[in-house]
Amino acid sequence: MKNDGERKVTGIGIAPGVAIGPAFVIEQSGVPVPEYEIPVADVAAETKRLHGAIAKVQKHLGQLRARAAALPAGAEDMVLLLDAYKAMLSGSRLVRGAEDIIARQRLNAEAAVQKQIAVLRAGFAAMGDEYLAARGDDVADVGTRLIRSLQEQHYNPFAAAPEGCVILAEEITPADAALMVPGRIAGFATMLGGAEGHAAIMARALGLPAVSGAAALTHGVRSGEMVIIDGRAGFAIIRPDAATVQHYRHELARKKQEDKKLKSLRSVPAVTQDGTPVGLHANLELPRDVDAALEAGAIGIGLLRTEFMFMNRPDLPGEDEQYAVLRKLVERLDGRVLTVRTLDVGGEKLATALGDAVGESVNPALGLRAIRLGLKQPKLLDTQLAAILRAGQHGPVRILIPMVSSVAQMAQVRARLLQVERRLHRRGVKVKQPPVGAMIEIPSAALVADALAKVCDFFAIGSNDLTQYTLAIDRGDEHVADLYDPFHPAVLRLIQFTAAAGWRANIPVSICGEIAGDRRAAPLLLGLGVRDLSMSPLRLPAVKQEITQMTLAQALGFAESVMAKTDEADIRAMMAQGPARK
C-alpha cells in the first residue's frame, strides 16, 4: 500500500536516467527594483554605472560559455545562446533603450533597465508569435542579470544546494543551467520547458536525468524531502515510499552494470545478427570531443559543426585559421572520414563581423541562415570551402551543406566549389573535390530527394529540424513541446522517402539528429533503409548493442508494421515495445 505522502508528478522526460536524492527547491522571485529620479548632473555617472554593470555581466556570461563549450558533445545550442545573450548587451535595443530612459526621464539605471525590458517584452508579445514571445523571455533574463549586477548581487541559485540533491524549480534559465555541476546535482525537474529547450540540451550534455513541463511540481514540497526523477518515463516522485525507493535503487545498480557492459563493445563491429553492417559515426561540437568519439568506437565523424570557429568574436576566421583546425582533426582521425558541415548560423549571430551586409531576421529559424547566408555572402562560403579542400589533403573529408531546400542551391554550391578549387590550383595548392552532400532537414528537400540525389554524393537527414519544420513546432516552447514528435508518421514518411531516393541513386544516407542516438529507433531506421547513424559519442555504445542484438529481417518487418500505422499514439506504443525477437 502506498504511503499517503507519495505523489507522482508527470511531465516530459528531457534527459534519460534516474536521480534519487533530497529536493532542493528554488523559489522563483523577482528582483526588487528601486526607482528614483536623478539630477541632470548625475546622468553621465549613472550611464557609466550601467556600462560597468554590463561589462560584469558580459564577463560572467563569457565564463558560463567557456563552461558550456567544455562539455561533451551536445551543448552547441547552449554555447550559441550564451553568445546571443552577450550580444544583447552590446549596443542592443535593451542597452540603447535604458540609456535613453536614463537621459530623458532621469531615472536610475535599475529602473531604466526594468522599463526597457517591459517595452521589449510587450513588443514581442504584440507580434502574436510564440517564437518571438520566447525571445522576449531571453531579453528579460539578460535584463534581470543586469539589474542584479547594478545592485551588486552575486546570484547563484545552486550555491546552497547540498551534495547529491535533486533540483526542483519553476524554470531554469539557460545561463543558470550552465552553473550546474554534475556529481553535486543528481538531476532536476521544472514546471516549464520542453524536450528540446535550452535546459534540456544542457541536461543531456551534462548527463543529468531531467524532467520538464511538470505542472504543480513544487506545490507542497520542502527542500530536504526525498525526490526521484525518472528522465526516461518523464515524471518526478515526491516523498516516495520505501518500496519505490528500493525499486529505483535497483534500477540505478542495473544501469551501472549495463554501462560497464556497453564499454566492452568499443571494438565490436556494429553488425546485425544476419550480417548487415551499420556505420556508427559521432557528432562533434568542438575539436576536443574527437577523443571521446574515438573512445566510443565511432568509425568517423558524421557531423562536425563548424560554428565554434565563428562565435564570440568580432571578426571572421580566415582560411588559414579554419584550415589549421580542420587539419588537426583530420590527422587525429587517422584515416577515418571527417564530415564538415558548413556554417549553420544566421546573419544575426555574425552581425558584428559582417557589418551592415546582413540585417536581422524577424524569425531567425526561417530567415537568412546556413547555406542561404553562404550564397548571399559568397566570400564567407568560399573561405570555408577552401579550408575544407586543403584539409582534405591530409585525409578523407566530406562537405555537408545545411538547410538545403532545392536542387538549384546545390548546383550553386558545386559551381562555387569548382571556382575555389581552380583558385587553389593557381596558388599551387593541389586539391581534389571531396564528396558533397545535403542536409535533409526541410520538407521541401525530402520531397525532392530524387532530384537532389542526382547532384549529391550523400544525404544526411537532420531529424531535429526536419521534425520541427514538418510539424511547425518550436522545440524549445513548453506550450507546444508535447507536440514535438520525431516518430510522427509525417516525419517518418519523409525519412523513408529520402532513404529510398538514396538507395535508388546508390548514395549513402545517414541520420544525425536526436533519434540517431535513441537505441529504440535503431530497428525502425534500419528498416527504413538508413545504414549510417551519427550521434553524441555518449550514446553510441547503447545503439551498437541494439544493432548487434537484431537481424535486418526483424528491422524490416518492424518498419513495415510502424509505417502501416497512422496514429501517433500507436506508433509510440510500438516504439516502446520494439520489434519481436525470436
Secondary structure, 3 states (H helix, E strand, C coil): CCCCCCEEEECEEEECCEEEEEEEEECCCCCCCCCCECCHHHHHHHHHHHHHHHHHHHHHHHHHHHHHHCCCCCCHHHHHHHHHHHHCCCCCHHHHHHHHHHHHHCECHHHHHHHHHHHHHHHHHHCCCHHHHHHHHHHHHHHHHHHHHHCCCCCCCCCCCCCCEEEEECCCCHHHHCCCCECCEEEEEECCCCCCCHHHHHHHHHCCCEEECCCCCCCCCCCCCEEEEECCCCEEEECCCHHHHHHHHHHHHHHHHHHHHHHCCCCCCCECCCCCECEEEEEECCHHHHHHHHHCCCCEEEEEEHHHHCCCCCCCCCHHHHHHHHHHHHHHHCCCEEEEECCCCEHHHHHHHHCCCCCCCCCHHHCCEHHHHHHHCHHHHHHHHHHHHHHHHHCCEEEEECCCCCHHHHHHHHHHHHHHHHHHHHCCCCCCCCCEEEEECCHHHHHCHHHHCCCCCEEEECHHHHHHHHHCCCCCCCCCHHHCCCCCHHHHHHHHHHHHHHHHHCCCEEECCHHHHCHHHHHHHHHCCCCEEEECHHHHHHHHHHHHCCCHHHHHHHHHHHHCCCCHHHHHHHHHHCCCCC
